Structures are given as structure tokens and as C-alpha cells.
Amino acid sequence: MTDPSPRRSLSARLLPETGPQRAISLATFVNTFGSGLFLTVGALYFTRIVHLSTQRYAIGLLVGSLVGLLVGLVAGHVADRVGARETQMVVKLTGAVGMVGYLFVANFWQFVVVSAVVGIATGAHAPCQSPLIRAYGGENPVRFRAYQRSLTNLAIALGVLVAGIAIAVGSRFAYQLVLGIRAGAYVACVLALLRVPRVTPTQRGVLDRRWMALRDYPYLAATMLNSLMSIHFVVPGLLLPLWIASETHAPASIVSVGLILNTVIVVCLQVRASRGVDDPRSAGTRMLWAGFAVAAGLGLLALAHGPSAVLATVLILVGVGVYTLGELWHAAAAMEYEFGLAAPHAQGQYSGVFALGQGLAQAVAPVIVGAISLGHGVPGLLVLGLGFLVVGAVNRPLLAIALRSLSNDAIVDEQMAGR
């Protein structure tokens, strides 16, 4: 008789252990699959079919992103007060309405309004999901969050592949069908969340300080440091293709290979990269590793500036691999900061602050990376890498100082209370 234990072992590695975890993971998968669809066809649909200019399309997306960041800050607090599952379901239904609205957009101002609606669903997602991950993530919610990140990358990659069919067809109906599927993915996410037990809201008396996360200086310090490091997330999608095209002899097709390599590494290794990250000290160490790896990856891209096409290709792919290790370590540290330093009863509010910092970093990242690296060639790329190395190196000591200061303030408060 065949021993079934290997099959169970494989299943245990691929699927979460509990029903709520599987339901949350299913919701994550269908939602990010839809994201991959829209990210691939959105620009083409609104510029080719709706005939918006590229500038107006970018402005509309910016408005939606800013609205999402502000709403996300409030949505996390609402999730703590009302219930994370219910808030997340409303957020996803809002996204579905927005996607249906995109089907009827005919001019710039309509696009801006609908983008703001969709921005709510995008910006409020993480703050509303974080309390669910803390509640049902088991003993190590950071590890479960790492699993979600791997799943996200896989689902987005599949969404990109499916959206490629619509691009190949190129008709209005094909693009609108993708938008409809994206709206359906939001609804499917809601149906999956129905299988997640309700998280008991935090009692009003416990959340007596409405913006306690904004007064938590160690958390704000971790948010700021993570935001600075998060600037590197535009490297694969922005810096890599432009650098290959303008600064190396490597073939343009290597861009796709590099992006696939980045995605595969994240999907396969994110959970493993998060092992052992269970306190601010270990998170600070991973940030240091991340700084070294991101800087080394950018250094390898810089070396690809002059050599032949073959050598440049090798340097680029090795550089992408090394960079991605830094991305993994940074993500592991960031997840520990987001959950490990947050007050458990106010996880949504804390995650809203954390997401706001990271979102602002992502908004300015293209300008910073473009101005430093793409504007100054190899020296600029090396300076950019040095900046990430410095940010990674100061994480642990600066956060230690902030935590020590908090501890000293607590001791003083206790002494004053005893007098």
C-alpha cells in the first residue's frame, strides 16, 4: 500500500492549515488575480478605446491613489470598531461598483470620479485585511502574511497572462470583458470572506484614543524606515526595463525574463525568507540584509552598462536574482514591523498608518528613482544603491533607540503614578 503521508505533507506546504486561513487566502487569490488583469489592460483600454491622453490617465490614477491612501487610514480604524470582515466586504463591493463604472466612462472627469471609487477599494484593502490576518494567522501572523504575499505574486502573474489574450484581440469588447471579470473577482472575494468567521470588534472603551497609532513613536519610526526602503519596489517595473533599453546592449526581451525571475523567486521563497523574523531586532537584521542585497543587485545592473549583450544579460539576471533576495528580506522585516509593533486590538488602525507611509513612498518612488539613476547613469545607480544600503543599516539602531525611549517614558509614567 502506498504511504499517503508525502501527499499530506505536500498539501500542508501548499495550503493553509485552517478553514479561515484558506478562505482568506482564496479571497486574496481572486482579488489579486483581478488586479493582474486590470493592471495589464487598464492603460491600453483608457488610452486606445476611451481615448484619454496618457497624461490624463496618469492624473486620474494619481487622484484615485491619493483618495485610497486617505480612506485606508480611516478604514483601518473602522475595521477595528465595526469588524474587519464586514468592512473588507464593503470595500470589495465598492471596488466592484467602481469597475462596472469604468465600463461607462467616456471622458476625463468621469474617469477621475470612478478612479476615486476604485482607489477606495485599493487603499483600504490592506488595513482591513490585517486584523483578519492577526485574528486567524495562528501563532505567527507574519508567516501567514508572507504566504499571502507569495499567493499575491502568483495570482497577479496569472492575471497578466490571461489579460494578454484581450490585448491580442484588441477590441473594445475584449477589454470590457476583462473589466467585467475584474468586477466579478471583487464579488468572488466577498463570497470567500463569508466563510471567514466574524472578528469581534474592539470595544469602544479600549479604543479611547482615536489615533493612537499616530502617537506611537516606535511604530512611526518603523513606518518611516520601511517607507524609505519601499522606494526600491519600482526597480523591477520601472528601472529595469528603462535601464536595459537605454544603458545596456542586452536584448529588450530580457525584461520579461527578469520580471518572471523576480516573480518566481518571490512565490517560492517569501515564506522561507520570513522564518526567524519574530521581533524588532531580527526584523532590523533582515532590513540590513535587504539593504546589502538591493545595493548589490543595483551594482550588478550598473556593471551591465558596458559589456557585450551576452555578458550584460548574465549580469542583469544575476542582479535581478540578488535584488529579489533583498525584496524578500525587506518584505519579511516590514511584515514584522507592521504586526509585531502594533497594538493587537487596533491592528487595522496601525496597518492604515503603515500603508499610508508605504503608499506615499510608492507615489514618489518613480520620481526619485528616475531622477537619481536614470538621469545620471552608472554613478546615479550606484548612489541609489548606497542609499538603500544606508537605510537598511540604520533600521535596527534607530528603532532600538525609539523603543528604548518608549520604555523610559513608561517607567517615568509608572513612577509618577505611584507618587
C-alpha positions as CSV (number, residue, x, y, z in Angstrom):
1,M,0.0,0.0,0.0
2,T,1.3,3.5,-0.9
3,D,2.1,5.7,2.1
4,P,-0.2,8.7,1.9
5,S,2.0,10.8,4.2
6,P,4.0,12.5,1.4
7,R,0.8,13.7,-0.2
8,R,-0.4,15.1,3.1
9,S,3.0,16.8,3.6
10,L,2.8,18.4,0.2
11,S,-0.7,19.6,0.9
12,A,0.4,21.0,4.2
13,R,3.1,23.0,2.5
14,L,0.8,24.4,-0.3
15,L,-2.4,25.1,1.6
16,P,-3.0,27.0,4.9
17,E,-3.9,24.8,7.9
18,T,-7.3,26.2,9.0
19,G,-10.6,26.9,7.3
20,P,-10.5,30.7,7.9
21,Q,-6.9,30.8,6.6
22,R,-7.9,29.1,3.4
23,A,-10.9,31.4,3.0
24,I,-8.7,34.5,3.4
25,S,-6.2,33.0,1.0
26,L,-8.9,32.3,-1.6
27,A,-10.1,35.9,-1.2
28,T,-6.6,37.1,-1.7
29,F,-6.1,35.0,-4.8
30,V,-9.2,36.0,-6.6
31,N,-8.7,39.7,-5.7
32,T,-5.1,39.9,-6.9
33,F,-5.9,37.8,-10.0
34,G,-8.3,40.6,-10.8
35,S,-5.6,43.1,-10.1
36,G,-3.3,41.5,-12.5
37,L,-6.0,41.7,-15.2
38,F,-6.6,45.4,-14.7
39,L,-3.0,46.4,-14.3
40,T,-2.3,44.8,-17.7
41,V,-5.1,46.3,-19.7
42,G,-6.1,49.5,-17.9
43,A,-3.7,51.9,-19.6
44,L,-4.4,50.4,-23.0
45,Y,-8.2,50.5,-22.6
46,F,-8.4,54.1,-21.5
47,T,-5.9,55.4,-24.0
48,R,-6.8,53.3,-27.0
49,I,-10.5,52.7,-26.5
50,V,-11.7,55.7,-24.4
51,H,-9.1,57.9,-26.0
52,L,-7.8,59.6,-22.9
53,S,-4.3,61.1,-23.1
54,T,-1.5,59.4,-21.2
55,Q,-1.2,62.4,-19.0
56,R,-4.9,62.5,-18.1
57,Y,-4.8,58.8,-17.5
58,A,-1.9,59.2,-15.1
59,I,-3.6,62.1,-13.3
60,G,-6.8,60.1,-12.8
61,L,-4.8,57.2,-11.3
62,L,-3.0,59.7,-9.0
63,V,-6.3,61.1,-7.7
64,G,-7.5,57.5,-7.1
65,S,-4.3,56.6,-5.3
66,L,-4.4,59.7,-3.0
67,V,-8.1,59.1,-2.1
68,G,-7.3,55.4,-1.4
69,L,-4.4,56.4,0.9
70,L,-6.6,58.8,3.0
71,V,-9.6,56.4,3.1
72,G,-7.3,53.5,4.0
73,L,-6.1,55.4,7.1
74,V,-9.8,55.7,8.3
75,A,-10.8,52.3,7.1
76,G,-8.4,50.5,9.4
77,H,-9.9,52.3,12.4
78,V,-13.4,51.4,11.2
79,A,-12.4,47.8,10.8
80,D,-11.3,47.7,14.4
81,R,-14.6,49.4,15.5
82,V,-17.1,47.6,13.3
83,G,-15.4,44.3,12.3
84,A,-12.7,43.6,9.8
85,R,-14.6,41.1,7.8
86,E,-17.6,43.3,7.2
87,T,-15.5,46.3,6.4
88,Q,-13.5,44.3,3.9
89,M,-16.6,43.1,2.3
90,V,-17.9,46.6,1.8
91,V,-14.6,47.7,0.5
92,K,-14.6,44.9,-2.1
93,L,-18.2,45.7,-3.2
94,T,-17.1,49.3,-3.6
95,G,-14.4,48.1,-5.9
96,A,-16.9,46.0,-8.0
97,V,-19.1,49.1,-8.4
98,G,-16.1,51.1,-9.5
99,M,-15.1,48.5,-12.1
100,V,-18.6,48.5,-13.5
101,G,-18.4,52.3,-13.6
102,Y,-15.3,52.1,-15.7
103,L,-17.3,50.4,-18.5
104,F,-19.4,53.7,-18.8
105,V,-16.5,56.2,-18.6
106,A,-16.5,58.4,-21.7
107,N,-14.4,61.5,-20.6
108,F,-11.7,62.6,-18.3
109,W,-13.9,63.8,-15.4
110,Q,-15.9,60.6,-15.3
111,F,-12.6,58.7,-15.2
112,V,-11.4,60.8,-12.2
113,V,-14.6,60.1,-10.2
114,V,-14.6,56.4,-10.9
115,S,-10.9,56.2,-10.2
116,A,-11.5,57.7,-6.8
117,V,-14.1,55.0,-6.1
118,V,-11.7,52.2,-7.2
119,G,-9.0,53.9,-5.1
120,I,-11.1,53.3,-2.0
121,A,-11.1,49.6,-2.6
122,T,-7.3,49.6,-3.3
123,G,-6.2,51.8,-0.5
124,A,-8.5,50.3,2.2
125,H,-7.6,46.6,1.3
126,A,-4.5,46.2,3.5
127,P,-5.8,48.0,6.6
128,C,-9.0,45.9,6.6
129,Q,-7.2,42.6,5.8
130,S,-4.6,43.0,8.6
131,P,-7.0,42.4,11.5
132,L,-8.1,39.2,9.8
133,I,-4.6,38.0,9.4
134,R,-3.8,38.8,13.0
135,A,-7.0,37.1,14.2
136,Y,-6.6,33.9,12.1
137,G,-2.9,33.8,11.3
138,G,-2.2,31.4,14.1
139,E,0.8,31.8,16.4
140,N,2.8,33.5,13.6
141,P,0.7,36.0,11.6
142,V,3.8,37.3,9.9
143,R,4.4,33.9,8.4
144,F,0.7,33.8,7.2
145,R,1.2,37.3,5.7
146,A,4.2,36.0,3.9
147,Y,2.1,33.2,2.4
148,Q,-0.4,35.9,1.3
149,R,2.4,37.8,-0.5
150,S,3.6,34.7,-2.3
151,L,0.0,34.0,-3.3
152,T,-0.4,37.6,-4.5
153,N,2.5,37.4,-6.8
154,L,1.3,34.1,-8.3
155,A,-2.2,35.4,-8.8
156,I,-1.1,38.7,-10.4
157,A,1.2,36.7,-12.8
158,L,-1.7,34.6,-13.9
159,G,-3.9,37.7,-14.3
160,V,-1.3,39.2,-16.5
161,L,-1.2,36.1,-18.7
162,V,-5.0,36.0,-19.1
163,A,-5.1,39.7,-19.9
164,G,-2.6,39.2,-22.7
165,I,-5.4,37.4,-24.6
166,A,-7.5,40.5,-24.5
167,I,-4.6,42.6,-25.6
168,A,-4.0,40.3,-28.5
169,V,-7.6,40.6,-29.6
170,G,-7.6,44.4,-29.1
171,S,-11.3,45.0,-29.4
172,R,-13.5,47.1,-27.1
173,F,-15.5,44.1,-26.1
174,A,-12.3,42.1,-25.2
175,Y,-11.1,44.9,-22.9
176,Q,-14.5,45.4,-21.4
177,L,-14.8,41.7,-20.7
178,V,-11.6,41.9,-18.7
179,L,-13.1,44.8,-16.7
180,G,-16.2,42.8,-16.1
181,I,-14.1,39.8,-14.9
182,R,-12.3,42.2,-12.6
183,A,-15.6,43.3,-11.1
184,G,-16.6,39.7,-10.7
185,A,-13.3,39.0,-8.9
186,Y,-14.3,41.6,-6.3
187,V,-17.6,39.9,-5.8
188,A,-16.0,36.5,-5.6
189,C,-13.7,37.9,-2.9
190,V,-16.8,38.9,-0.9
191,L,-18.2,35.4,-1.2
192,A,-15.0,33.9,0.0
193,L,-15.0,36.2,3.0
194,L,-18.4,34.9,4.0
195,R,-16.6,31.7,5.0
196,V,-14.4,33.7,7.5
197,P,-15.8,33.8,11.0
198,R,-16.6,37.3,12.2
199,V,-13.9,39.1,14.2
200,T,-15.2,40.6,17.4
201,P,-14.9,44.4,17.1
202,T,-12.7,46.2,19.7
203,Q,-14.9,47.7,22.4
204,R,-15.2,51.4,22.2
205,G,-13.6,52.0,25.6
206,V,-10.5,50.2,24.6
207,L,-10.0,52.5,21.5
208,D,-10.4,55.6,23.6
209,R,-7.5,57.2,21.7
210,R,-8.8,57.5,18.2
211,W,-5.4,57.9,16.5
212,M,-3.2,56.1,19.0
213,A,-1.1,54.8,16.1
214,L,-0.1,58.3,15.3
215,R,1.2,58.7,18.8
216,D,3.2,55.5,18.8
217,Y,6.7,56.8,18.1
218,P,8.4,53.4,17.6
219,Y,5.7,52.4,15.1
220,L,6.0,55.7,13.3
221,A,9.8,55.3,13.2
222,A,9.4,51.8,11.7
223,T,6.8,53.1,9.2
224,M,9.2,55.9,8.1
225,L,12.2,53.5,7.7
226,N,10.1,51.0,5.8
227,S,8.7,53.7,3.6
228,L,12.3,54.8,2.6
229,M,13.2,51.2,1.8
230,S,10.0,50.7,-0.1
231,I,11.2,53.0,-2.8
232,H,13.1,50.1,-4.3
233,F,9.8,48.3,-5.3
234,V,9.7,50.3,-8.5
235,V,13.0,48.7,-9.6
236,P,11.5,45.7,-11.5
237,G,8.7,47.5,-13.2
238,L,10.3,50.9,-13.9
239,L,14.1,51.0,-13.6
240,L,14.8,47.5,-15.0
241,P,13.1,47.9,-18.5
242,L,14.4,51.5,-18.9
243,W,17.9,50.7,-17.8
244,I,18.1,47.7,-20.2
245,A,16.8,49.6,-23.1
246,S,18.9,52.7,-22.7
247,E,22.1,51.7,-20.9
248,T,22.9,48.2,-21.9
249,H,23.5,46.0,-25.0
250,A,21.2,43.3,-23.7
251,P,18.1,42.4,-25.8
252,A,14.8,44.1,-24.8
253,S,13.2,40.6,-24.3
254,I,15.4,40.1,-21.2
255,V,13.0,42.5,-19.4
256,S,10.3,39.8,-19.4
257,V,12.7,37.2,-18.3
258,G,13.8,39.4,-15.4
259,L,10.3,40.0,-14.3
260,I,9.4,36.4,-14.4
261,L,12.5,35.5,-12.4
262,N,11.6,38.1,-9.8
263,T,8.0,36.7,-9.5
264,V,9.1,33.1,-9.3
265,I,11.6,33.8,-6.6
266,V,9.0,35.7,-4.5
267,V,6.4,33.0,-4.9
268,C,8.8,30.2,-4.0
269,L,10.9,31.8,-1.2
270,Q,8.8,34.5,0.5
271,V,7.6,32.2,3.3
272,R,11.0,30.8,3.9
273,A,12.6,34.2,3.9
274,S,10.2,35.2,6.7
275,R,11.3,32.4,9.1
276,G,13.0,33.6,12.2
277,V,11.7,37.2,11.9
278,D,9.7,37.4,15.2
279,D,10.8,40.6,16.9
280,P,12.1,44.1,16.0
281,R,15.7,43.0,16.5
282,S,15.5,40.2,13.9
283,A,13.5,42.5,11.6
284,G,16.2,45.1,11.8
285,T,18.8,42.5,10.8
286,R,16.7,41.5,7.8
287,M,16.5,45.1,6.8
288,L,20.3,45.3,6.9
289,W,20.5,42.2,4.7
290,A,17.9,43.8,2.4
291,G,19.9,46.9,2.1
292,F,23.0,45.0,1.1
293,A,21.2,42.8,-1.4
294,V,19.3,45.6,-3.1
295,A,22.5,47.6,-3.3
296,A,24.4,44.6,-4.7
297,G,21.7,44.0,-7.3
298,L,21.8,47.6,-8.5
299,G,25.6,47.3,-8.6
300,L,25.3,44.3,-10.9
301,L,22.9,46.2,-13.1
302,A,25.5,49.1,-13.3
303,L,28.2,46.6,-14.4
304,A,25.9,45.6,-17.3
305,H,26.3,49.1,-18.7
306,G,29.3,48.4,-21.0
307,P,29.8,44.7,-21.8
308,S,28.6,42.7,-24.7
309,A,25.0,41.5,-25.0
310,V,25.7,38.1,-23.6
311,L,27.7,39.3,-20.5
312,A,25.2,42.1,-19.9
313,T,22.3,39.6,-20.0
314,V,24.1,37.4,-17.4
315,L,24.8,40.4,-15.1
316,I,21.2,41.6,-15.4
317,L,19.7,38.2,-14.5
318,V,22.1,37.7,-11.6
319,G,21.4,41.2,-10.5
320,V,17.7,40.7,-10.6
321,G,18.1,37.5,-8.5
322,V,20.3,39.2,-5.9
323,Y,17.9,42.2,-5.8
324,T,14.9,39.9,-5.3
325,L,16.6,38.4,-2.2
326,G,16.7,41.9,-0.8
327,E,13.0,42.3,-1.7
328,L,12.2,39.1,0.2
329,W,14.1,40.2,3.3
330,H,12.7,43.7,3.2
331,A,9.1,42.3,3.0
332,A,9.8,39.9,5.9
333,A,11.0,42.7,8.1
334,A,8.2,45.0,7.0
335,M,5.6,42.5,8.0
336,E,7.1,42.1,11.4
337,Y,7.1,45.8,11.9
338,E,3.5,46.1,10.8
339,F,2.2,43.3,13.1
340,G,4.8,43.0,15.8
341,L,4.9,46.6,16.8
342,A,1.2,47.2,16.6
343,A,-1.3,47.2,19.4
344,P,-3.3,43.9,18.8
345,H,-6.7,45.5,19.5
346,A,-6.0,48.3,17.0
347,Q,-4.3,46.4,14.2
348,G,-6.5,48.0,11.5
349,Q,-5.6,51.5,12.6
350,Y,-1.9,50.7,12.8
351,S,-1.9,49.0,9.4
352,G,-3.7,52.0,8.0
353,V,-0.8,54.2,9.2
354,F,1.8,51.7,7.8
355,A,0.0,51.5,4.5
356,L,-0.1,55.3,4.3
357,G,3.6,55.6,4.7
358,Q,4.3,52.9,2.1
359,G,1.8,54.3,-0.3
360,L,3.4,57.8,-0.2
361,A,6.7,56.2,-0.8
362,Q,5.4,54.4,-3.9
363,A,3.9,57.7,-5.1
364,V,7.3,59.5,-5.1
365,A,9.4,56.5,-5.9
366,P,9.3,56.8,-9.7
367,V,10.4,60.4,-9.5
368,I,13.3,59.6,-7.1
369,V,14.5,56.6,-8.9
370,G,14.2,58.2,-12.3
371,A,16.0,61.4,-11.3
372,I,18.8,59.7,-9.5
373,S,19.6,56.6,-11.5
374,L,18.1,57.1,-15.0
375,G,19.2,60.8,-15.0
376,H,22.8,60.2,-14.1
377,G,23.7,56.7,-15.5
378,V,26.0,54.4,-13.7
379,P,27.0,56.9,-10.9
380,G,23.4,57.6,-10.2
381,L,22.6,53.9,-10.0
382,L,25.4,53.4,-7.5
383,V,24.3,56.3,-5.4
384,L,20.8,54.9,-5.3
385,G,22.2,51.5,-4.2
386,L,24.2,53.2,-1.5
387,G,21.1,55.0,-0.3
388,F,19.3,51.7,0.2
389,L,22.4,50.3,2.0
390,V,22.3,53.2,4.4
391,V,18.6,52.9,5.1
392,G,19.0,49.1,5.8
393,A,21.9,49.8,8.1
394,V,20.2,52.4,10.3
395,N,16.9,50.5,10.8
396,R,18.0,48.4,13.7
397,P,19.8,51.1,15.8
398,L,17.2,53.8,15.2
399,L,14.3,51.5,16.1
400,A,16.2,50.4,19.2
401,I,16.6,54.0,20.2
402,A,12.8,54.6,19.7
403,L,11.9,51.5,21.7
404,R,14.3,52.4,24.5
405,S,12.8,55.9,24.6
406,L,9.3,54.4,24.9
407,S,10.4,52.1,27.7
408,N,11.9,55.0,29.6
409,D,8.7,57.0,29.2
410,A,6.7,54.1,30.5
411,I,8.9,53.8,33.6
412,V,8.5,57.6,34.3
413,D,4.8,57.3,33.9
414,E,4.7,54.4,36.5
415,Q,6.8,56.4,38.9
416,M,4.6,59.4,38.6
417,A,1.5,57.3,39.1
418,G,3.0,55.9,42.3
419,R,3.6,59.2,43.9
